[in-house]
């Protein structure tokens, strides 16, 4: 791994970075909508892969509501707000831990589940790959699963995950290594292992 992905640029029509938008929204609240426009699609996509489309709508809305209400506490030294927003979303997703694990186990057991369509945004979604992967993810602790999926599905770098979850970078690395080892061990006997492991590879490492 070569490090965290580069910061994503904002919309062309707005050259202000996230920190500027948040700071200026304290005086002009309507400007906060720019932050929503930049990041809501990614937050929704991530939440949908974790919990399904229905909960993702609520998670996304509540993430930005909390962000708006607490924006006066945002540290503008962090110019990109993605870790902050994913941290809020992760906390909200954590409240659904039992539902997520239950859905993962159901998908692993039957190869079909109500949230299965949300597990991958690929057009050629393959349940044969998802089912063994679901079982491996269900067996992880909540903390390890958060770290693994923030790296793999949200494309956050180590430092960004540390900021999102408010844990040391060293803890991020140890949790990620442990999670990957456990997933690899769980999938090692499965013929779909190589494809399933690809689901857990962030784009910035390819």
DOMITOR-286983 format. One record per residue: residue number from 0; x, y, z of N, C-alpha, C in turn. Coordinates in steps of 0.1 Angstrom, whole numbers, plus 5000, padded with zeros to 4 digits. Layout:
BEGIN
num | n_u | n_v | n_w | ca_u | ca_v | ca_w | c_u | c_v | c_w
NUM | X | Y | Z | X | Y | Z | X | Y | Z
...
***
This chain:
BEGIN
num | n_u | n_v | n_w | ca_u | ca_v | ca_w | c_u | c_v | c_w
0 | 5008 | 4988 | 5000 | 5000 | 5000 | 5000 | 5009 | 5012 | 5000
1 | 5005 | 5022 | 4992 | 5013 | 5034 | 4990 | 5009 | 5046 | 4998
2 | 4998 | 5045 | 5005 | 4993 | 5056 | 5013 | 4979 | 5059 | 5010
3 | 4974 | 5070 | 5016 | 4960 | 5073 | 5014 | 4957 | 5079 | 5001
4 | 4945 | 5078 | 4996 | 4941 | 5084 | 4983 | 4942 | 5099 | 4983
5 | 4944 | 5105 | 4972 | 4944 | 5120 | 4971 | 4931 | 5126 | 4974
6 | 4931 | 5138 | 4979 | 4918 | 5144 | 4982 | 4910 | 5146 | 4970
7 | 4897 | 5144 | 4971 | 4888 | 5146 | 4960 | 4885 | 5160 | 4958
8 | 4885 | 5165 | 4946 | 4881 | 5179 | 4944 | 4867 | 5182 | 4945
9 | 4863 | 5193 | 4949 | 4849 | 5197 | 4950 | 4843 | 5200 | 4936
10 | 4830 | 5203 | 4935 | 4824 | 5207 | 4922 | 4832 | 5218 | 4916
11 | 4833 | 5218 | 4903 | 4840 | 5228 | 4896 | 4835 | 5242 | 4898
12 | 4822 | 5244 | 4901 | 4817 | 5257 | 4903 | 4820 | 5263 | 4917
13 | 4826 | 5255 | 4926 | 4829 | 5259 | 4939 | 4843 | 5255 | 4943
14 | 4852 | 5265 | 4943 | 4866 | 5261 | 4945 | 4870 | 5261 | 4960
15 | 4860 | 5264 | 4969 | 4863 | 5264 | 4983 | 4864 | 5250 | 4988
16 | 4874 | 5247 | 4997 | 4875 | 5234 | 5002 | 4864 | 5232 | 5013
17 | 4864 | 5220 | 5019 | 4853 | 5216 | 5028 | 4854 | 5225 | 5041
18 | 4866 | 5227 | 5046 | 4868 | 5235 | 5058 | 4863 | 5249 | 5056
19 | 4865 | 5255 | 5044 | 4860 | 5269 | 5041 | 4845 | 5269 | 5041
20 | 4839 | 5259 | 5035 | 4825 | 5258 | 5034 | 4818 | 5257 | 5048
21 | 4824 | 5248 | 5056 | 4819 | 5247 | 5070 | 4820 | 5260 | 5077
22 | 4832 | 5266 | 5077 | 4834 | 5278 | 5084 | 4824 | 5289 | 5080
23 | 4823 | 5291 | 5067 | 4814 | 5301 | 5061 | 4799 | 5298 | 5064
24 | 4796 | 5285 | 5065 | 4782 | 5282 | 5068 | 4778 | 5286 | 5082
25 | 4787 | 5289 | 5091 | 4783 | 5294 | 5104 | 4776 | 5307 | 5103
26 | 4780 | 5315 | 5093 | 4773 | 5328 | 5091 | 4762 | 5327 | 5080
27 | 4764 | 5318 | 5070 | 4755 | 5316 | 5060 | 4751 | 5301 | 5059
28 | 4742 | 5296 | 5067 | 4739 | 5282 | 5068 | 4736 | 5275 | 5055
29 | 4730 | 5283 | 5046 | 4726 | 5276 | 5033 | 4738 | 5271 | 5025
30 | 4750 | 5276 | 5028 | 4762 | 5271 | 5021 | 4766 | 5257 | 5025
31 | 4760 | 5252 | 5036 | 4763 | 5238 | 5040 | 4758 | 5228 | 5030
32 | 4749 | 5232 | 5022 | 4743 | 5223 | 5012 | 4754 | 5219 | 5002
33 | 4765 | 5228 | 5000 | 4776 | 5224 | 4992 | 4783 | 5212 | 4996
34 | 4784 | 5211 | 5010 | 4791 | 5199 | 5015 | 4783 | 5186 | 5013
35 | 4770 | 5188 | 5014 | 4761 | 5177 | 5011 | 4762 | 5172 | 4996
36 | 4762 | 5182 | 4987 | 4763 | 5178 | 4973 | 4776 | 5171 | 4970
37 | 4787 | 5175 | 4977 | 4800 | 5168 | 4974 | 4801 | 5154 | 4980
38 | 4795 | 5152 | 4991 | 4798 | 5139 | 4998 | 4787 | 5130 | 5001
39 | 4774 | 5135 | 5000 | 4763 | 5126 | 5003 | 4762 | 5114 | 4994
40 | 4765 | 5114 | 4981 | 4764 | 5102 | 4973 | 4774 | 5091 | 4978
41 | 4786 | 5095 | 4982 | 4795 | 5085 | 4987 | 4791 | 5079 | 5000
42 | 4786 | 5088 | 5009 | 4782 | 5083 | 5022 | 4770 | 5074 | 5020
43 | 4761 | 5077 | 5011 | 4749 | 5069 | 5009 | 4753 | 5055 | 5003
44 | 4763 | 5056 | 4993 | 4767 | 5043 | 4987 | 4774 | 5034 | 4997
45 | 4781 | 5040 | 5006 | 4788 | 5032 | 5017 | 4778 | 5026 | 5026
46 | 4768 | 5034 | 5031 | 4758 | 5029 | 5040 | 4749 | 5018 | 5034
47 | 4747 | 5020 | 5021 | 4739 | 5010 | 5014 | 4746 | 4997 | 5013
48 | 4759 | 4997 | 5011 | 4766 | 4984 | 5010 | 4767 | 4977 | 5024
49 | 4766 | 4985 | 5034 | 4766 | 4980 | 5048 | 4752 | 4975 | 5052
50 | 4742 | 4983 | 5049 | 4729 | 4980 | 5055 | 4717 | 4979 | 5045
51 | 4719 | 4983 | 5033 | 4708 | 4982 | 5023 | 4703 | 4997 | 5020
52 | 4695 | 4998 | 5010 | 4691 | 5011 | 5005 | 4682 | 5018 | 5015
53 | 4673 | 5012 | 5021 | 4663 | 5018 | 5030 | 4671 | 5025 | 5042
54 | 4678 | 5017 | 5050 | 4686 | 5023 | 5061 | 4696 | 5034 | 5056
55 | 4701 | 5032 | 5044 | 4711 | 5041 | 5039 | 4705 | 5055 | 5037
56 | 4693 | 5056 | 5033 | 4686 | 5069 | 5032 | 4686 | 5076 | 5045
57 | 4682 | 5069 | 5056 | 4681 | 5075 | 5069 | 4695 | 5078 | 5074
58 | 4705 | 5069 | 5072 | 4719 | 5071 | 5077 | 4724 | 5084 | 5071
59 | 4723 | 5085 | 5058 | 4728 | 5097 | 5051 | 4722 | 5110 | 5056
60 | 4708 | 5110 | 5057 | 4702 | 5122 | 5061 | 4706 | 5126 | 5076
61 | 4707 | 5116 | 5084 | 4711 | 5119 | 5098 | 4725 | 5123 | 5099
62 | 4734 | 5117 | 5091 | 4748 | 5121 | 5091 | 4750 | 5136 | 5088
63 | 4743 | 5141 | 5078 | 4744 | 5155 | 5075 | 4737 | 5164 | 5084
64 | 4726 | 5159 | 5091 | 4719 | 5166 | 5101 | 4728 | 5168 | 5113
65 | 4735 | 5158 | 5117 | 4744 | 5158 | 5129 | 4756 | 5167 | 5125
66 | 4761 | 5166 | 5113 | 4772 | 5174 | 5108 | 4768 | 5189 | 5109
67 | 4756 | 5192 | 5104 | 4752 | 5206 | 5104 | 4751 | 5211 | 5118
68 | 4745 | 5204 | 5127 | 4743 | 5208 | 5140 | 4756 | 5210 | 5148
69 | 4766 | 5202 | 5145 | 4779 | 5202 | 5152 | 4790 | 5209 | 5145
70 | 4787 | 5216 | 5134 | 4797 | 5221 | 5125 | 4806 | 5232 | 5132
71 | 4800 | 5238 | 5142 | 4808 | 5248 | 5150 | 4820 | 5242 | 5157
72 | 4820 | 5229 | 5159 | 4831 | 5222 | 5166 | 4841 | 5216 | 5156
73 | 4838 | 5218 | 5143 | 4847 | 5212 | 5133 | 4861 | 5218 | 5133
74 | 4871 | 5210 | 5133 | 4885 | 5215 | 5133 | 4889 | 5219 | 5118
75 | 4889 | 5232 | 5115 | 4891 | 5236 | 5101 | 4906 | 5233 | 5097
76 | 4914 | 5228 | 5106 | 4928 | 5224 | 5102 | 4927 | 5212 | 5092
77 | 4916 | 5205 | 5093 | 4913 | 5193 | 5085 | 4905 | 5199 | 5073
78 | 4912 | 5201 | 5062 | 4906 | 5207 | 5050 | 4896 | 5199 | 5043
79 | 4897 | 5186 | 5044 | 4888 | 5177 | 5038 | 4879 | 5170 | 5049
80 | 4866 | 5171 | 5047 | 4856 | 5166 | 5057 | 4852 | 5152 | 5056
81 | 4857 | 5145 | 5046 | 4853 | 5131 | 5044 | 4855 | 5122 | 5057
82 | 4867 | 5123 | 5064 | 4868 | 5114 | 5076 | 4858 | 5118 | 5086
83 | 4855 | 5130 | 5088 | 4846 | 5135 | 5098 | 4832 | 5129 | 5095
84 | 4828 | 5130 | 5082 | 4815 | 5126 | 5078 | 4813 | 5111 | 5079
85 | 4824 | 5103 | 5075 | 4824 | 5089 | 5076 | 4824 | 5084 | 5090
86 | 4830 | 5092 | 5099 | 4830 | 5089 | 5113 | 4816 | 5090 | 5119
87 | 4809 | 5100 | 5115 | 4795 | 5102 | 5119 | 4787 | 5090 | 5114
88 | 4788 | 5087 | 5101 | 4781 | 5076 | 5095 | 4784 | 5063 | 5102
89 | 4797 | 5061 | 5105 | 4801 | 5048 | 5111 | 4794 | 5046 | 5125
90 | 4793 | 5057 | 5132 | 4786 | 5057 | 5145 | 4772 | 5053 | 5144
91 | 4765 | 5058 | 5134 | 4751 | 5056 | 5131 | 4750 | 5041 | 5126
92 | 4759 | 5037 | 5117 | 4758 | 5023 | 5113 | 4760 | 5013 | 5124
93 | 4769 | 5017 | 5134 | 4771 | 5009 | 5145 | 4759 | 5006 | 5154
94 | 4749 | 5015 | 5153 | 4737 | 5012 | 5160 | 4729 | 5001 | 5154
95 | 4732 | 4998 | 5142 | 4725 | 4987 | 5135 | 4734 | 4974 | 5134
96 | 4743 | 4973 | 5143 | 4753 | 4962 | 5143 | 4746 | 4949 | 5143
97 | 4736 | 4947 | 5151 | 4729 | 4934 | 5151 | 4722 | 4931 | 5138
98 | 4716 | 4941 | 5132 | 4709 | 4939 | 5119 | 4719 | 4936 | 5108
99 | 4730 | 4943 | 5109 | 4740 | 4941 | 5098 | 4745 | 4926 | 5099
100 | 4749 | 4922 | 5111 | 4754 | 4908 | 5113 | 4744 | 4898 | 5109
101 | 4731 | 4900 | 5113 | 4721 | 4891 | 5109 | 4719 | 4890 | 5094
102 | 4720 | 4901 | 5087 | 4718 | 4901 | 5073 | 4730 | 4894 | 5066
103 | 4742 | 4897 | 5072 | 4754 | 4890 | 5066 | 4754 | 4875 | 5068
104 | 4749 | 4871 | 5079 | 4748 | 4856 | 5082 | 4737 | 4850 | 5073
105 | 4726 | 4857 | 5070 | 4716 | 4852 | 5062 | 4721 | 4851 | 5047
106 | 4728 | 4861 | 5043 | 4734 | 4861 | 5029 | 4744 | 4849 | 5028
107 | 4752 | 4847 | 5038 | 4762 | 4837 | 5038 | 4756 | 4823 | 5038
108 | 4744 | 4822 | 5045 | 4738 | 4809 | 5046 | 4729 | 4805 | 5034
109 | 4723 | 4815 | 5028 | 4713 | 4812 | 5018 | 4717 | 4817 | 5004
110 | 4727 | 4826 | 5004 | 4731 | 4832 | 4991 | 4721 | 4842 | 4986
111 | 4711 | 4846 | 4994 | 4701 | 4856 | 4990 | 4696 | 4863 | 5003
112 | 4695 | 4876 | 5002 | 4690 | 4884 | 5013 | 4684 | 4897 | 5008
113 | 4676 | 4903 | 5016 | 4669 | 4915 | 5012 | 4679 | 4927 | 5009
114 | 4691 | 4926 | 5015 | 4700 | 4937 | 5012 | 4711 | 4933 | 5002
115 | 4709 | 4921 | 4996 | 4720 | 4916 | 4988 | 4722 | 4925 | 4976
116 | 4712 | 4931 | 4970 | 4714 | 4939 | 4958 | 4722 | 4952 | 4961
117 | 4723 | 4955 | 4974 | 4730 | 4967 | 4978 | 4745 | 4964 | 4981
118 | 4749 | 4951 | 4981 | 4762 | 4948 | 4985 | 4773 | 4952 | 4975
119 | 4769 | 4953 | 4963 | 4779 | 4957 | 4953 | 4772 | 4966 | 4943
120 | 4778 | 4977 | 4938 | 4772 | 4985 | 4928 | 4777 | 4981 | 4914
121 | 4783 | 4969 | 4913 | 4787 | 4964 | 4900 | 4775 | 4959 | 4893
122 | 4775 | 4961 | 4880 | 4763 | 4957 | 4872 | 4763 | 4941 | 4872
123 | 4774 | 4934 | 4872 | 4774 | 4920 | 4872 | 4776 | 4914 | 4886
124 | 4767 | 4919 | 4895 | 4767 | 4914 | 4909 | 4767 | 4899 | 4910
125 | 4776 | 4893 | 4918 | 4777 | 4879 | 4919 | 4775 | 4874 | 4933
126 | 4764 | 4868 | 4935 | 4760 | 4864 | 4949 | 4770 | 4853 | 4953
127 | 4775 | 4845 | 4944 | 4784 | 4834 | 4947 | 4797 | 4839 | 4954
128 | 4801 | 4851 | 4950 | 4812 | 4858 | 4957 | 4808 | 4864 | 4970
129 | 4797 | 4870 | 4970 | 4792 | 4878 | 4981 | 4789 | 4869 | 4993
130 | 4783 | 4857 | 4991 | 4779 | 4849 | 5002 | 4791 | 4845 | 5011
131 | 4802 | 4839 | 5006 | 4813 | 4836 | 5015 | 4819 | 4848 | 5021
132 | 4819 | 4859 | 5014 | 4825 | 4871 | 5019 | 4816 | 4876 | 5031
133 | 4803 | 4875 | 5029 | 4794 | 4879 | 5040 | 4796 | 4872 | 5052
134 | 4798 | 4859 | 5051 | 4801 | 4851 | 5063 | 4814 | 4855 | 5070
135 | 4824 | 4858 | 5062 | 4837 | 4862 | 5068 | 4835 | 4875 | 5075
136 | 4828 | 4884 | 5069 | 4826 | 4898 | 5075 | 4818 | 4897 | 5088
137 | 4808 | 4888 | 5088 | 4799 | 4887 | 5100 | 4807 | 4882 | 5112
138 | 4818 | 4874 | 5109 | 4825 | 4869 | 5121 | 4835 | 4879 | 5127
139 | 4837 | 4890 | 5120 | 4846 | 4900 | 5126 | 4840 | 4908 | 5137
140 | 4848 | 4914 | 5146 | 4843 | 4923 | 5156 | 4838 | 4935 | 5149
141 | 4830 | 4943 | 5156 | 4824 | 4955 | 5150 | 4836 | 4965 | 5147
142 | 4845 | 4966 | 5156 | 4856 | 4975 | 5154 | 4865 | 4971 | 5142
143 | 4868 | 4959 | 5140 | 4876 | 4954 | 5129 | 4868 | 4956 | 5116
144 | 4855 | 4953 | 5116 | 4847 | 4954 | 5104 | 4846 | 4969 | 5100
145 | 4845 | 4978 | 5109 | 4845 | 4992 | 5106 | 4858 | 4996 | 5099
146 | 4869 | 4992 | 5104 | 4882 | 4996 | 5098 | 4883 | 4990 | 5084
147 | 4881 | 4977 | 5083 | 4882 | 4971 | 5070 | 4874 | 4977 | 5060
148 | 4861 | 4979 | 5063 | 4852 | 4984 | 5052 | 4854 | 4999 | 5049
149 | 4858 | 5007 | 5059 | 4862 | 5021 | 5056 | 4873 | 5022 | 5047
150 | 4883 | 5013 | 5048 | 4894 | 5012 | 5039 | 4890 | 5007 | 5025
151 | 4883 | 4995 | 5026 | 4880 | 4988 | 5013 | 4868 | 4994 | 5005
152 | 4858 | 4998 | 5012 | 4846 | 5003 | 5005 | 4845 | 5018 | 5005
153 | 4851 | 5025 | 5014 | 4850 | 5040 | 5014 | 4863 | 5046 | 5009
154 | 4873 | 5038 | 5006 | 4886 | 5042 | 5000 | 4893 | 5053 | 5009
155 | 4891 | 5051 | 5023 | 4898 | 5060 | 5032 | 4912 | 5054 | 5034
156 | 4922 | 5063 | 5036 | 4935 | 5059 | 5040 | 4936 | 5057 | 5054
157 | 4948 | 5052 | 5059 | 4949 | 5049 | 5073 | 4947 | 5061 | 5082
158 | 4952 | 5073 | 5079 | 4951 | 5085 | 5087 | 4936 | 5089 | 5087
159 | 4930 | 5088 | 5076 | 4916 | 5092 | 5075 | 4907 | 5083 | 5084
160 | 4909 | 5070 | 5083 | 4902 | 5061 | 5092 | 4904 | 5064 | 5107
161 | 4917 | 5067 | 5110 | 4920 | 5071 | 5124 | 4912 | 5083 | 5128
162 | 4911 | 5093 | 5119 | 4904 | 5105 | 5122 | 4889 | 5102 | 5123
163 | 4884 | 5094 | 5114 | 4870 | 5090 | 5114 | 4865 | 5083 | 5127
164 | 4873 | 5074 | 5131 | 4870 | 5066 | 5143 | 4876 | 5070 | 5156
165 | 4884 | 5081 | 5155 | 4891 | 5087 | 5167 | 4899 | 5076 | 5174
166 | 4907 | 5069 | 5166 | 4916 | 5059 | 5172 | 4930 | 5062 | 5166
167 | 4941 | 5057 | 5172 | 4954 | 5059 | 5167 | 4956 | 5052 | 5154
168 | 4965 | 5057 | 5145 | 4968 | 5051 | 5133 | 4974 | 5037 | 5135
169 | 4981 | 5035 | 5145 | 4986 | 5021 | 5148 | 4975 | 5011 | 5151
170 | 4964 | 5016 | 5157 | 4953 | 5007 | 5160 | 4946 | 5004 | 5147
171 | 4945 | 5014 | 5138 | 4939 | 5012 | 5124 | 4947 | 5000 | 5117
172 | 4960 | 5001 | 5117 | 4968 | 4991 | 5110 | 4966 | 4978 | 5117
173 | 4966 | 4977 | 5130 | 4965 | 4964 | 5136 | 4952 | 4958 | 5134
174 | 4941 | 4966 | 5135 | 4928 | 4961 | 5132 | 4926 | 4956 | 5118
175 | 4932 | 4964 | 5109 | 4931 | 4961 | 5094 | 4938 | 4948 | 5091
176 | 4950 | 4946 | 5097 | 4958 | 4934 | 5095 | 4950 | 4922 | 5100
177 | 4945 | 4923 | 5112 | 4938 | 4912 | 5119 | 4925 | 4909 | 5111
178 | 4918 | 4919 | 5106 | 4906 | 4916 | 5098 | 4909 | 4909 | 5085
179 | 4919 | 4914 | 5078 | 4922 | 4908 | 5066 | 4927 | 4894 | 5068
180 | 4935 | 4891 | 5078 | 4939 | 4878 | 5081 | 4928 | 4868 | 5083
181 | 4918 | 4873 | 5091 | 4906 | 4865 | 5094 | 4898 | 4862 | 5082
182 | 4896 | 4872 | 5074 | 4888 | 4871 | 5062 | 4895 | 4861 | 5052
183 | 4908 | 4863 | 5051 | 4916 | 4854 | 5042 | 4915 | 4840 | 5046
184 | 4916 | 4838 | 5059 | 4915 | 4824 | 5065 | 4902 | 4818 | 5062
185 | 4891 | 4826 | 5064 | 4878 | 4821 | 5062 | 4875 | 4818 | 5047
186 | 4881 | 4825 | 5038 | 4879 | 4823 | 5024 | 4888 | 4814 | 5017
187 | 4899 | 4810 | 5024 | 4910 | 4803 | 5017 | 4906 | 4790 | 5011
188 | 4895 | 4784 | 5016 | 4891 | 4771 | 5010 | 4880 | 4772 | 5000
189 | 4877 | 4785 | 4997 | 4866 | 4787 | 4988 | 4871 | 4790 | 4974
190 | 4866 | 4784 | 4963 | 4871 | 4787 | 4950 | 4869 | 4801 | 4945
191 | 4860 | 4808 | 4951 | 4857 | 4822 | 4948 | 4866 | 4832 | 4956
192 | 4876 | 4827 | 4963 | 4884 | 4835 | 4972 | 4890 | 4847 | 4965
193 | 4897 | 4845 | 4953 | 4904 | 4856 | 4947 | 4894 | 4867 | 4944
194 | 4882 | 4864 | 4938 | 4873 | 4874 | 4935 | 4867 | 4881 | 4947
195 | 4865 | 4873 | 4958 | 4859 | 4878 | 4970 | 4869 | 4888 | 4977
196 | 4882 | 4884 | 4976 | 4892 | 4893 | 4982 | 4893 | 4906 | 4975
197 | 4890 | 4906 | 4962 | 4890 | 4918 | 4954 | 4880 | 4929 | 4959
198 | 4869 | 4924 | 4965 | 4859 | 4933 | 4971 | 4865 | 4941 | 4982
199 | 4875 | 4936 | 4988 | 4881 | 4943 | 5000 | 4894 | 4950 | 4997
200 | 4896 | 4953 | 4984 | 4908 | 4960 | 4980 | 4904 | 4974 | 4976
201 | 4909 | 4984 | 4983 | 4906 | 4998 | 4980 | 4912 | 5002 | 4967
202 | 4905 | 5011 | 4959 | 4910 | 5015 | 4946 | 4923 | 5021 | 4946
203 | 4927 | 5028 | 4958 | 4940 | 5035 | 4958 | 4952 | 5026 | 4960
204 | 4949 | 5013 | 4961 | 4961 | 5004 | 4962 | 4963 | 4996 | 4949
205 | 4954 | 4998 | 4940 | 4955 | 4991 | 4927 | 4964 | 4998 | 4917
***
